[in-house]
C-alpha cells in the first residue's frame, strides 16, 4: 500500500502480447516473470518508475487467462484504480479479446495509450494502422519492448498524459521511491501452495493486491507491498509456493521456485505459513529448511485457525507438533492466525517487528562476559567472548585447550544466551576459538 500520491499507470491486454516485457522495460529491470506461454503473469505486479523528473507507479496486469472470471475481475479493478491505462496489443492484428478490453477501457472513461508491441522492424510497425479498427481515439504507438524500439517515445507519451490529467506535479514532488526499503523491514511470506499467503498479504494491506483463487499455485510471481505499522515500514513479499524440483518441472514453475528462495534470501524475517487444518506436510518441512539454511528471523503462522479451532485443534498440542517436526527452528514462536477473519493480525505484525529487533540486536561485550563468569564458576573453560555479527547474531568465544568443539557445547552456549537475552525468533551461531 503506497502511502503517497504517485499516479498508477496500468498495463492491460490479452495474454502473450508482451505486457510483462513492457513493464520490465519501463522499470529498467526484470521483475515480472516473462515466458512465452499465455497467462504466465498471475498477480498484479507493481513497480516504481523514475524517469528524468517524473516518478510514477507502473502496474502489470494478469491479462485474460484461462479463468476468464478472475481475469476480468482483476483487469477491471486495475483499470479502475489507474490514472492512466496502457492498452497493449501486438502486431498480429486486433482480435475479439482486444475489442472486449477496448470496451472496458471506453466504459471506464480513463485516459489511455494504445500500444502495439512486438514491432521489431519498420514493416511490423506499419501493422499498427490496423488497430484504428478498435475505435479508440489517438494514434497507436508501435514499440518493441524486447529490443527497446521506440521505448523513449513511450516514456514521453506517458509523461505528456500524466501532465495533461494533472498528475505531473505529484510525480515530480516525490523525487523518488515512496519508501526506502533500507529504512524498514523486508518480510518474506512463504509456504506451500494454497496455504493462504496471498490472502494474508491482502489482509495486511487491506485491499486485493494478490489474486486469490482456490487452485493451488495461483500466485506464480512474487508480489511486493509496503505498509506502515507502529511507526515501521514493512516490505512484504508474497512468494509463489515452493514445490519439489523435478526434472519435468515446467520452466515457469522453476522460475517461481527461484523467486521464492530469492525472496527468503533478501528478507530479514520470514513468515512461514502453515495450514492448521491439515497438519505438517513435507512441503512445510522443505520451506522451513530453506529459512533455517539462510539463517533468517522467523515467525511461524498457523493459518485457518478459525476452522482448526472448530475442528477441536488445541493450540498447545499444535505447537508441540510443530516443534516436533521442526526441531531446528524451535526458537520461532507459533502464532495462530486467520487470513479470512483477520484474527491475530496485529499480534503477527508485532511479532515480525520483535523478531527483526532481535535479529539486529547487539549485546555489549561486558554483559556477555558477565554471563560467562557465571558459567566459569562451574568449571566451564571459557576465557571471554563477544558478539561478532548481527543479522543473524554470531558469538565468538575463546576457550581453554581442554574444551572440545562439539554440537552439545554449542547448544549449551546457545541456550545460555537465549535465557539471558531476548533472541526469540532468531537463529544464533556460536564459534569457539582456542
N, C-alpha and C positions, 0 to 999 in steps of 0.2 A: 504494500500500500504506500504509494509515493506521497509523502506529505509535502507537496509543493504544487505549483500551478503549471507544471510543464504540460503542454498540449500532447495528446496522443495521436500519432499518425498510424493508422491501421492498414495492414496489407491483407486484402481478402482476394479470394478467387477459387476456382475449382482446383482439384488435385493435380499435382505434377506440372504446373506451369512455371515453377521456379520461385514461388513466394519466399521460401526459406533462403534461397540464394540471394534474392533481392535484400532480404533482412540482413544477412551476413555482410553483404557488400556495403550497405549503408552504415552498418555498425562498425565495419572495419576489421572484423574478426569473425571466426567461425564459432557461433554459439548455438544455432539451431542445427539439428541433425539433418543432413542433406543426403538423400538416397533416391535412386531412380525407381521409385515404387510409389504409386498413388496413395495418398493418405498417411504418409510416414509421420508428419508432424501432427501430434495428437493434442498437445496443450497450446494455450496462447503463450507465446514466448515474448517477453518484454526485454528491451534494452534501451540505453540512453545514448543518443547520437549527439556528438559535439562537433559541429562543422562550421568552421570560420567563427562567426559571432552568434550562431544560433544553437540552441540546445533544445531537444525535444525527445519524447519517448516514442520509440518505434515498436510496433506490435505485429507479430507474425501469426496469422490465423490458422485454424486447423485445416481449412479447405473443406469441400464437401466429400467426406469419407463415406465408406460403405453404410455406416449407420447414419442415414440421412437426417433423422430427427435430431440426433446430437449435433450434427454438423450445422444444421440450420440454426439451432438454438445458440451455439457458441459464436457463429458468424454474425447473427443478428445482434447479439449482445455486444460484440466488439464494435460493430458499426455504430451502435447507439452511444457507446462511451467515447468514441473517437471524435476529435475535432476535424480531422482530415482523413479521407479514405483513399488508399491507393488500390484501385481495382486492377489486378494483374491477370492478363491473358497471355497466350503465346502465339507464335507465328503460324500455327496450324489452322487459324481461322476461327470465327465465333461458332459456338455450339449452343445447344439448348440450355446447358448449365450456365453459360455466360449470360444468356438472356435472363435467366432466373435471378442471377446475382445482380445484374444491372437493374432489375425491377426492385430488388430490396434497397439498393442504394438510392434510386429515384424516390422511393416511398419515404426514406429516412430524411430526405431534404439536406443531407450533409454535403459539404463541398468534397470534391473528389478529383483524382487524376486517373486517366485511363492509360495503363501501361501495357505495352506489348513486349513481352520478354522473349529471349532466345533469338533475337535479331542479330545474329553473329556477323552478318555482312550486309552490303547495300541492297542486294537482291531481296534478302529476308526483311529488311527494313521497309521495303515498299509494300509488303503484305499488310502493314498496319492500316492501310486505307480501308481494308475490308471491315474494320471494326466500327466504321461510321454506321454500319447497319444496326448497331445496338441502340441507336437513337439517343446517345449521350452527347451532351454539349462539350465543346473543346476538342482539340485535335489529339489523337492518340500519340503517345511518346514511345518510340521503339528503342529498346535497350537490350544489352546482353549482360546480365548480372554475372554470369560465369567469367566473361572476358573483360568486364569493366567498360564495355562500349556504351557511350552516352550517359554514364552514371553522373558525371558532373552536371549534365543538363537536368537530370532528375533531382539532384540536390538543389539546384537553382529553382526548379519548379515548385518544390516543397516549400522553400523559403518564401517565394512570392505568394503562395497560397496562405501560408501562416500569417504573413504580414497583412494580407487582404482581409482575413477574417478576424484580425485584431489580436493575434497571439504573438506577434513579433516582439513586443516589449517584454512579455512574460518569458519568452525563450532567451532573451538577451540578459535580463537581470539575474538569472540563475547563475550564469557564468560557469556551469559545470554540473557535476552529478548532484542530485538532490540529497544523497547521503554519501559519506565516505566510508567504505567498508572497514577501513583500518581502525576507525574510531568505535566500532561496535563489535558484536559477537556474530560469527558465522556458524550457523547450525545446520547440520545435515539431517533431514528426516529420512530414515532408512527402514526397510522392512521388506518382507516377501510381497509378491503381487497380491493385490486386493485386500490388504490388511487395513486400509483406510488412511494412507499417507496424504493423499490429495484432499480427502475430507478434513483431516486435521489442519492442513495448511489453510483451507478455505475458512475453517472455524476461526483460526487465529487472526487472519487478515480481514475477516468479516465481509468477504464477498467471494463470488465464484471465480477464483483465479485459476484453479486446475479443473480440467474436465473430469467429472465423476461418472462412472458407469459401472454396472455390476460385472462386466467382463474383466477377468484378471489381466493385468499388464496394460491397461488403457493408457497410463502415463508412460511414454517412451523417452521423451526428452526430459532433461532436468528443468525445473522451474524455480526461479529465484523471486523472492518477495522480501521487502523491507518493512519492518514495523517498529514503532516506538513503544516501549513498555517500561514503566517505572524508571524513566529517565535514561534508558539504554536503547540503542539501536540494534535490532536483531535482523540479520540477513538469513532468511530461511530458505533452504534448498530442498525442494521436494524431488526425490530421485525416482527413477524407474525401479521396479522390483529387481533385485539381483537374482538371476537364475543360474543354474549349473551350466558351466561351459561344456558344450558337447560339440563334436565335430560337425554335426549337421545344423548347428545353430545358424539362424538367419543373420545376415550382415547387420540389419537394423537392431536385432536383439543384442548382438555383440557390442554395438555402439552404446546401447543402453547400459550394459554391464560396465563398460569403461567409464561412462559418465557417473554411475553410482559410486564406483570405487574412487573416482577422481573427486567427487563431492566430499566423501569422507576425508580424503587427504587434505583438502583445502579448508576444512572446518576445524574449529576448536572444540566444539561439542557436537556429539551425535545423539539423536533421539532414536532409539531402537524401538519400533512399534511392533507389538505382539498382539495377536488376536486372542483375547482372553477366553473366547468361546471354543476355540479349537485346540488349545494347549500348545506345547512347544513342538516345533517341527524341525526337520533337517535344514530347511531354508533359514529359519531363525538362527540356528547354530552357525551356519555359514557366514551370515552377515555379522553376527557377534564376533566371530573370529577375525573378520576384516577390521572391525573397530578396535579390537584388542591389539591386533598386529600393528596398527597405525598409532597406537598409544594416544587415543583421543579421550577427552572428557565424555562421560556417558550418562544418559538418563534412560531408563527402561520404562516405556509407557505401555500399560496393558489396556488396549482399546476394546470397545464394545462392552465396557464393564456393566452398563445398564442391563444388557442382555445376560451376561455371565452371572450377575447377582441374582436375577430371576431364576437362573438355572441351578442356583444353590452353591455357586463357587464362593469359597471363603478366602478373603484376602491373605491371611496368614499362610494358609495351605498353598495358595497360588505362588506367593513369594518364595516359599521353601522349594517348590517345584522348579521355579526359575533358577534359583541359586544351585540346585542340584544339577541342572542341565548346563548351567553356565558357571562352573566353579572359578573360572579365570576372570570373571567380571563381577564377583561378589561385592566389590566396592561400590557398585552403582545402586542407586535407590530405584525401587519399583513403584510407579505411580499409576493407580487405576484411573482411566480417563474414558470419556465417550465423545468422539468427534461429532456424533449425531446430536447429542443433547447439550454439549458444552461442559459436561461435568469435569471438574478439576482443571479447567483451562488455566486459570490464574495460578494454581499450585504448580502446574507443569512449567509455566513461564518463569516463575520464581525459582524453581529447581534448576532450570537452564542457567540462569544468572548466577546462582550459588555455585554450580559446578564450574562455570567459567572463572569465577573468582578463585576457587580452589586450584584450578588448572594453572593459573598465572600467579599463585601465591608464592611469596618468598619468605623463608624462615631465617631469622637472624642466626648467625653462627653461634653467638653467645647462648641463645635459647636452645639450640640444638645440642650444644656441648653440656649444658645443664642437665639435659635429658640423659646424655651419655654417662655422666658422672654417677647417676643413679644405678645404671646397669654395671658400671665398672666396679662398684662396691660388691657386686655379686659375682665377681671374677671374670667378667667379660673383657677380653683383651683389646678394647678399642681405645686408641690414644686420643684422637679427636676426629671431627667430621665437619662438613659444610655442605650447603646446597649448591650444587654445581650448575644447575639449569632449572628453568621453569618451562611449562607447556610442552611436555609434561615435566613434573618435578623430578629431578635426578639428584641423589645424595651420594657423596663420596666419603668413605670412612677409611682412616688409616689405622691398621691393626697390627698387633704383635705377630711375629712369625708363627706362633703357636696356633693362631686362628686359621682354620681351614675354610677355603671358599666352598660353600655348599648352598643348595636351594633352601635347606632348612634354616640356615643362618640368615639368608636374605629375607625369607618370610618372617623370621623373628624380628628383624630390624624394621621391616615394612609395617608390621602390626604395631610395633612400639611407636613408630612415627604417627600412625593413624590414631592411636589412642591419645596422643598428646596434642596433635594439631589437626585442624579441620581440612581433611583431604577427601571427603566423601565424593564419589563420582569420578575419581581421578586415579589413573594408574601411577604407581610410584616405582621408580627404578633405583636400585641400590648397587653401588660399586665399591668393592673392597680393594684397598691398596696395602701392600706390606710396608 
